[in-house]
Amino acid sequence: SLDQGIAYCAQTPWLVNATIQQNIIAQSSMDQEWYDTVVSACALDVDFADLPRGDRSLVGTKGISLSGGQKHRVVRS
C-alpha cells in the first residue's frame, strides 16, 4: 500500500566533496547519540578506524577516497 510512503535509492551513491560526517548529517544539526547509532548500524566505525582522519576524512569528488561499499554505507546513513 502506498499510504505508508515510498523512497527512491539510486544505485549510484551521490556524495558531496566534504567530510564523511558532513555527508552523513547533511543539513541536519548534529545529534551525537543519533550519529553514533547510525555509524554503528552501518558498520562505519570499523572504516573510520582505518581512515587517517576518521569521519573527518574528505570523501573527495564523487567519493573517490572511499570504496564502493563505503560510499553506499555513507549515503544510506
C-alpha positions as CSV (number, residue, x, y, z in Angstrom):
1,S,0.0,0.0,0.0
2,L,1.4,3.4,-0.9
3,D,-0.3,5.2,2.0
4,Q,2.8,4.3,4.1
5,G,5.2,6.2,1.8
6,I,7.9,5.2,-0.6
7,A,11.5,6.1,-1.1
8,Y,13.9,6.0,-4.0
9,C,17.5,4.9,-3.6
10,A,19.7,5.4,-6.6
11,Q,22.2,2.7,-7.4
12,T,24.9,5.3,-7.8
13,P,25.7,7.0,-4.5
14,W,25.7,10.8,-4.5
15,L,28.2,12.4,-2.2
16,V,29.3,16.0,-1.7
17,N,33.0,16.9,-1.6
18,A,33.1,17.3,2.2
19,T,33.9,15.1,5.2
20,I,32.2,11.8,5.8
21,Q,30.5,13.3,8.8
22,Q,29.1,16.2,6.8
23,N,27.8,13.7,4.2
24,I,26.0,11.7,6.9
25,I,24.4,14.6,8.8
26,A,23.8,16.7,5.6
27,Q,21.6,19.7,6.5
28,S,20.6,18.3,10.0
29,S,22.1,19.6,13.2
30,M,24.5,17.3,14.9
31,D,22.9,14.9,17.3
32,Q,25.8,12.8,18.7
33,E,23.6,10.0,20.0
34,W,21.8,9.6,16.7
35,Y,25.1,9.9,14.8
36,D,26.8,7.2,16.9
37,T,23.8,4.9,16.4
38,V,23.8,5.4,12.6
39,V,27.6,4.9,12.3
40,S,27.4,1.7,14.3
41,A,24.4,0.3,12.4
42,C,26.2,1.0,9.1
43,A,29.4,-0.6,10.4
44,L,31.2,2.7,9.6
45,D,33.0,2.7,12.9
46,V,35.3,0.0,11.6
47,D,36.0,2.0,8.5
48,F,36.7,5.2,10.5
49,A,39.4,3.3,12.4
50,D,41.3,2.7,9.1
51,L,41.0,6.2,7.8
52,P,43.7,8.8,8.8
53,R,41.1,11.4,9.9
54,G,38.2,9.0,10.7
55,D,34.9,10.6,10.0
56,R,36.6,13.9,9.4
57,S,38.2,12.4,6.2
58,L,37.3,14.1,3.0
59,V,35.4,11.9,0.6
60,G,36.7,13.7,-2.5
61,T,34.9,14.4,-5.7
62,K,32.3,11.7,-6.2
63,G,33.6,9.9,-3.1
64,I,36.8,9.0,-4.8
65,S,38.6,8.3,-1.5
66,L,36.0,5.7,-0.5
67,S,35.4,2.1,-1.7
68,G,32.1,1.3,-3.4
69,G,30.8,-0.3,-0.2
70,Q,31.8,2.6,2.0
71,K,30.1,5.0,-0.4
72,H,26.9,3.1,-0.2
73,R,27.0,2.9,3.6
74,V,27.7,6.7,4.0
75,V,24.9,7.6,1.6
76,R,22.4,5.2,3.2
77,S,23.2,6.5,6.7
